């Protein structure tokens, strides 16, 4: 393991922010701490970086304790690269100077070669003589990434790196940055509140709530096999419909019968994602269009069922239905996710 965080605890005065948090990352993996504002994710990143002490637990990088058991290694000795939310580029240095900033003590020829290598990796070879104010936000983000990678850190930390960018650029850059990190061979931890960023970049994601990891898993499993109600609500869109256990392996909801674990309870709630509800003109069940969000190739419909409850459906955009129109729908559920209605787990 390259990074091991074990039973981490941290508090600001009497306010406990991180509560017994544990996860690990193998060499070359990209992990993500995903959660709402105030859940403790940035604090965890600061503890890993050495900017914050820890109340209990242990942090190990490449098998070496950097925090815990009386050890508090300073940030500059942890072999960590950091990409901040505001990039923190030096305005008086050009792109080449910013990338080279962390290469102190390196011979001039080697430093120049490393700058050229990273400029090529991040696609900025033609901009080395430009200053931060002369390049775009997306290019500034790549400079910050190249600067963090320059000293060949064992671990790269990224704190909300795309939050200052518009949505389209954020989506494109998240894929590009993942490719750059993978090409560099670095191990990385990303902090974000944006699930699309997390899905685009990370191999493994930990969903945080109030200083605890609710589930550490692949993006696929977080979406299709959420461990509890919080994860199900936070990751992806969806609605819960009441369900009745028909037998040990079937659940009946308003839209039909599903095969799934009844959890030993008669009454449950089933999570339906937009891709679980299929528009089908031939289906006997109909629902009223009450809202629509155009997304280019698809439209996200909010549909009112006969009971008055609502579901979401993701439909190819050439099926353009008007508000108030009734359309046929059917279920196509591969993963049944059910929870007890009276509990949050």
C-alpha positions as CSV (number, residue, x, y, z in Angstrom):
1,X,0.0,0.0,0.0
2,X,1.2,3.5,-0.8
3,X,-1.2,5.3,1.5
4,X,-2.7,3.9,4.7
5,X,-5.0,6.0,6.9
6,X,-6.0,4.1,10.1
7,X,-8.6,5.2,12.6
8,X,-7.9,8.9,12.0
9,X,-9.4,11.4,14.5
10,X,-9.2,15.1,14.4
11,X,-11.0,17.9,16.3
12,X,-11.0,21.7,16.3
13,X,-11.3,22.4,20.0
14,X,-14.3,20.5,21.3
15,X,-15.7,20.0,17.7
16,X,-14.9,16.6,16.4
17,X,-14.5,16.8,12.7
18,X,-13.0,13.4,11.7
19,X,-14.1,10.3,13.6
20,X,-12.2,7.0,13.3
21,X,-11.7,7.3,9.5
22,X,-9.8,4.5,7.7
23,X,-8.9,3.8,4.0
24,X,-5.9,2.8,2.0
25,X,-4.6,3.2,-1.6
26,X,-2.3,1.0,-3.7
27,X,0.5,2.4,-5.8
28,X,-0.8,4.2,-8.9
29,X,-4.4,4.3,-7.7
30,X,-6.6,7.5,-7.6
31,X,-8.8,7.7,-4.6
32,X,-11.5,10.3,-3.8
33,X,-13.0,11.7,-0.6
34,X,-16.5,12.7,-1.7
35,X,-19.1,14.4,0.5
36,X,-21.1,17.6,1.2
37,X,-19.5,20.7,2.7
38,X,-18.5,20.4,6.3
39,X,-18.2,16.6,6.2
40,X,-14.4,16.7,7.1
41,X,-12.9,15.7,3.7
42,X,-10.6,18.7,3.3
43,X,-9.5,18.2,6.9
44,X,-8.5,14.6,6.1
45,X,-6.4,15.9,3.2
46,X,-4.7,18.5,5.3
47,X,-3.9,15.8,7.9
48,X,-2.3,13.6,5.2
49,X,-0.3,16.6,3.9
50,X,1.0,17.4,7.4
51,X,-0.7,20.8,7.6
52,X,-2.8,19.5,10.6
53,X,-1.9,17.3,13.5
54,X,-4.1,14.4,14.4
55,X,-5.9,13.5,17.6
56,X,-5.6,9.8,17.2
57,X,-4.8,7.1,14.6
58,X,-2.0,6.8,12.1
59,X,-1.1,7.9,8.6
60,X,1.5,5.9,6.7
61,X,3.0,6.7,3.3
62,X,5.0,4.0,1.6
63,X,5.1,2.1,4.9
64,X,6.5,5.0,6.9
65,X,4.6,6.6,9.7
66,X,4.2,10.3,8.9
67,X,1.5,11.1,11.5
68,X,0.7,9.3,14.8
69,X,2.5,7.5,17.6
70,X,4.3,10.6,18.5
71,X,5.5,11.3,14.9
72,X,4.6,14.4,13.0
73,X,6.7,14.7,9.9
74,X,6.6,18.2,8.4
75,X,4.9,18.6,4.9
76,X,8.2,19.1,3.0
77,X,9.5,15.7,4.2
78,X,6.5,13.7,3.2
79,X,7.2,13.6,-0.6
80,X,3.7,14.9,-1.3
81,X,2.6,17.1,-4.2
82,X,-0.4,19.4,-3.6
83,X,-2.8,21.0,-6.0
84,X,-4.8,23.7,-4.3
85,X,-8.3,24.9,-5.1
86,X,-7.1,28.3,-6.3
87,X,-4.0,26.8,-8.0
88,X,-1.7,29.2,-6.0
89,X,0.5,30.0,-9.1
90,X,3.2,32.6,-8.7
91,X,2.2,35.6,-10.9
92,X,5.7,36.9,-11.3
93,X,6.9,33.5,-12.8
94,X,6.2,32.3,-16.2
95,X,4.8,28.8,-16.8
96,X,8.3,27.2,-17.0
97,X,9.2,29.0,-13.7
98,X,6.1,27.8,-11.9
99,X,6.6,24.2,-13.0
100,X,10.3,24.3,-12.0
101,X,9.6,25.9,-8.6
102,X,9.8,22.7,-6.6
103,X,13.0,21.5,-8.2
104,X,15.4,23.1,-5.8
105,X,18.8,21.6,-5.7
106,X,18.4,19.9,-9.1
107,X,21.0,20.6,-11.8
108,X,20.0,23.2,-14.4
109,X,20.0,20.7,-17.3
110,X,18.0,18.2,-15.4
111,X,15.6,20.8,-14.2
112,X,15.1,22.1,-17.8
113,X,14.5,18.6,-19.1
114,X,12.0,17.9,-16.3
115,X,10.1,21.1,-17.1
116,X,10.0,20.1,-20.9
117,X,8.8,16.6,-20.0
118,X,6.0,17.8,-17.8
119,X,5.0,20.6,-20.2
120,X,4.5,18.0,-22.9
121,X,2.6,15.7,-20.5
122,X,0.1,18.4,-19.6
123,X,-0.1,19.9,-23.2
124,X,1.6,23.3,-22.4
125,X,4.9,23.1,-24.4
126,X,3.9,26.1,-26.4
127,X,3.0,28.2,-23.4
128,X,6.2,27.9,-21.3
129,X,7.1,31.6,-21.6
130,X,3.6,32.9,-20.8
131,X,2.5,34.2,-17.3
132,X,-0.5,32.9,-15.3
133,X,-2.6,35.9,-16.2
134,X,-2.0,35.2,-20.0
135,X,-3.4,31.7,-19.9
136,X,-6.9,30.3,-19.3
137,X,-8.2,28.8,-16.1
138,X,-7.9,25.3,-17.5
139,X,-4.3,25.9,-18.5
140,X,-3.6,27.3,-15.0
141,X,-4.9,24.2,-13.5
142,X,-2.6,22.1,-15.6
143,X,0.4,24.3,-14.6
144,X,-0.5,23.7,-11.0
145,X,-0.6,19.9,-11.7
146,X,2.7,19.9,-13.5
147,X,4.3,21.9,-10.6
148,X,3.0,19.4,-8.1
149,X,4.3,16.4,-10.2
150,X,7.7,18.0,-10.9
151,X,9.6,16.7,-7.8
152,X,8.2,13.1,-8.5
153,X,6.1,12.9,-5.3
154,X,5.0,9.6,-3.9
155,X,1.6,11.0,-3.3
156,X,-0.4,13.7,-5.1
157,X,-3.2,15.6,-3.2
158,X,-5.9,17.6,-5.0
159,X,-8.2,19.8,-3.0
160,X,-11.4,20.7,-5.0
161,X,-9.2,21.3,-8.1
162,X,-12.0,22.1,-10.6
163,X,-14.3,24.2,-8.4
164,X,-13.3,27.5,-10.1
165,X,-14.0,26.3,-13.6
166,X,-17.3,26.2,-15.5
167,X,-19.2,22.9,-15.8
168,X,-18.2,22.0,-19.3
169,X,-14.5,22.7,-18.8
170,X,-14.6,20.9,-15.4
171,X,-15.9,17.7,-17.0
172,X,-13.4,17.7,-19.8
173,X,-10.4,18.5,-17.5
174,X,-11.3,15.9,-15.0
175,X,-10.8,13.2,-17.7
176,X,-7.6,14.9,-18.9
177,X,-6.2,15.2,-15.4
178,X,-6.9,11.5,-14.7
179,X,-4.9,10.6,-17.8
180,X,-2.1,12.9,-16.8
181,X,-1.9,11.4,-13.3
182,X,-2.0,7.8,-14.7
183,X,0.7,8.6,-17.2
184,X,2.9,10.0,-14.5
185,X,2.5,6.9,-12.3
186,X,1.6,9.0,-9.3
187,X,-0.8,7.8,-6.5
188,X,-3.4,10.5,-5.8
189,X,-6.2,11.6,-3.4
190,X,-8.9,13.9,-4.7
191,X,-11.3,15.9,-2.5
192,X,-14.6,17.0,-4.0
193,X,-18.3,17.5,-3.4
194,X,-19.1,16.8,-7.1
195,X,-19.9,13.2,-7.8
196,X,-19.3,13.6,-11.5
197,X,-15.8,14.7,-10.9
198,X,-15.3,11.8,-8.5
199,X,-16.7,9.3,-11.0
200,X,-14.6,10.7,-13.9
201,X,-11.3,10.7,-12.0
202,X,-11.2,8.1,-9.2
203,X,-10.6,4.3,-9.1
204,X,-12.0,4.2,-5.6
205,X,-14.3,6.6,-3.7
206,X,-15.1,7.1,-0.1
207,X,-18.4,8.8,0.7
208,X,-18.1,10.9,3.9
209,X,-20.7,12.0,6.3
210,X,-19.9,13.9,9.5
211,X,-16.3,12.8,9.6
212,X,-16.9,9.1,8.8
213,X,-16.6,7.1,5.6
214,X,-20.0,5.6,4.9
215,X,-18.7,3.5,2.0
216,X,-15.3,3.0,0.3
217,X,-15.9,1.4,-3.0
218,X,-15.7,1.6,-6.8
219,X,-17.9,4.2,-8.6
220,X,-20.0,1.4,-10.0
221,X,-20.8,-0.1,-6.6
222,X,-21.5,3.2,-5.0
223,X,-24.1,3.9,-7.6
224,X,-25.7,0.4,-8.0
225,X,-24.9,-1.1,-4.5
226,X,-25.0,1.8,-2.0
227,X,-24.3,0.6,1.5
228,X,-26.9,2.8,3.2
229,X,-29.6,5.4,2.7
230,X,-27.2,8.4,2.9
231,X,-24.9,7.0,0.1
232,X,-28.0,6.1,-2.0
233,X,-29.3,9.7,-1.7
234,X,-25.9,11.4,-2.2
235,X,-24.6,9.4,-5.2
236,X,-26.7,9.8,-8.3
237,X,-30.3,10.8,-8.7
238,X,-33.2,8.7,-7.6
239,X,-36.4,8.4,-5.7
240,X,-37.7,5.9,-3.1
241,X,-41.0,4.1,-3.6
242,X,-42.7,2.1,-0.9
243,X,-42.4,-1.7,-1.4
244,X,-44.2,-4.7,0.0
245,X,-42.4,-8.1,0.4
246,X,-44.3,-10.7,-1.6
247,X,-42.1,-13.6,-0.5
248,X,-38.4,-14.1,0.4
249,X,-37.2,-12.8,-3.0
250,X,-39.8,-10.5,-4.5
251,X,-40.8,-6.9,-3.8
252,X,-44.0,-5.3,-5.1
253,X,-44.0,-1.6,-5.8
254,X,-46.5,0.6,-7.6
255,X,-44.8,-0.1,-11.0
256,X,-44.6,-3.9,-10.7
257,X,-42.8,-6.7,-9.0
258,X,-39.0,-6.8,-8.6
259,X,-36.7,-9.7,-7.6
260,X,-34.6,-8.6,-4.6
261,X,-33.7,-9.1,-1.0
262,X,-36.6,-8.4,1.3
263,X,-34.3,-7.9,4.2
264,X,-36.6,-9.9,6.4
265,X,-39.1,-7.1,6.5
266,X,-42.6,-6.7,5.1
267,X,-42.4,-3.0,4.4
268,X,-39.4,-1.5,2.6
269,X,-38.5,1.4,0.3
270,X,-36.9,0.7,-3.1
271,X,-34.6,3.1,-4.8
272,X,-35.3,3.8,-8.5
273,X,-32.6,5.5,-10.6
274,X,-33.6,7.4,-13.8
275,X,-32.2,4.5,-15.8
276,X,-34.4,2.0,-14.0
277,X,-37.6,3.6,-15.6
278,X,-37.9,3.0,-19.3
279,X,-40.1,5.0,-21.7
280,X,-42.2,2.5,-23.6
281,X,-45.3,3.6,-25.6
282,X,-46.6,0.0,-25.5
283,X,-46.4,-0.3,-21.8
284,X,-49.8,-0.4,-19.9
285,X,-48.6,1.8,-17.1
286,X,-48.7,5.5,-17.8
287,X,-47.3,8.5,-16.0
288,X,-47.7,12.3,-16.4
289,X,-44.8,14.5,-17.4
290,X,-44.4,17.2,-14.7
291,X,-40.9,18.4,-15.4
292,X,-38.2,17.9,-18.0
293,X,-34.5,18.8,-18.2
294,X,-32.9,18.7,-21.6
295,X,-29.4,17.2,-21.5
296,X,-28.5,17.1,-25.2
297,X,-28.7,13.4,-26.2
298,X,-31.2,12.7,-23.3
299,X,-34.0,14.3,-21.4
300,X,-34.5,13.7,-17.7
301,X,-38.2,13.5,-17.1
302,X,-40.0,13.8,-13.7
303,X,-43.1,11.7,-14.0
304,X,-46.2,11.6,-11.7
305,X,-47.6,8.1,-11.1
306,X,-51.3,7.3,-10.4
307,X,-50.7,7.5,-6.6
308,X,-49.2,11.0,-7.0
309,X,-45.7,9.8,-6.2
310,X,-42.9,10.9,-8.7
311,X,-40.2,9.0,-10.5
312,X,-37.4,10.0,-12.8
313,X,-36.7,8.6,-16.3
314,X,-33.8,9.3,-18.6
315,X,-35.1,9.2,-22.2
316,X,-33.4,9.7,-25.6
317,X,-34.1,13.3,-26.5
318,X,-35.9,12.6,-29.7
319,X,-38.8,11.5,-27.4
320,X,-39.7,15.1,-26.7
321,X,-43.0,15.1,-24.7
322,X,-44.9,18.1,-23.4
323,X,-45.6,18.9,-19.8
324,X,-48.9,17.3,-18.8
325,X,-48.6,14.6,-21.4
326,X,-49.0,11.0,-20.3
327,X,-46.4,8.5,-21.5
328,X,-46.0,4.7,-21.1
329,X,-43.3,3.5,-18.8
330,X,-41.9,0.1,-17.6
331,X,-39.3,-1.1,-15.2
332,X,-35.8,-2.3,-16.2
333,X,-34.0,-2.8,-12.9
334,X,-30.8,-4.8,-12.8
335,X,-29.8,-3.9,-9.2
336,X,-32.6,-3.7,-6.6
337,X,-31.7,-1.4,-3.8
338,X,-34.0,-1.5,-0.8
339,X,-33.8,0.0,2.7
340,X,-36.0,-0.1,5.8
341,X,-38.2,3.1,5.7
342,X,-37.9,3.7,9.4
343,X,-34.0,3.8,9.4
344,X,-31.3,5.7,7.6
345,X,-29.4,2.6,6.9
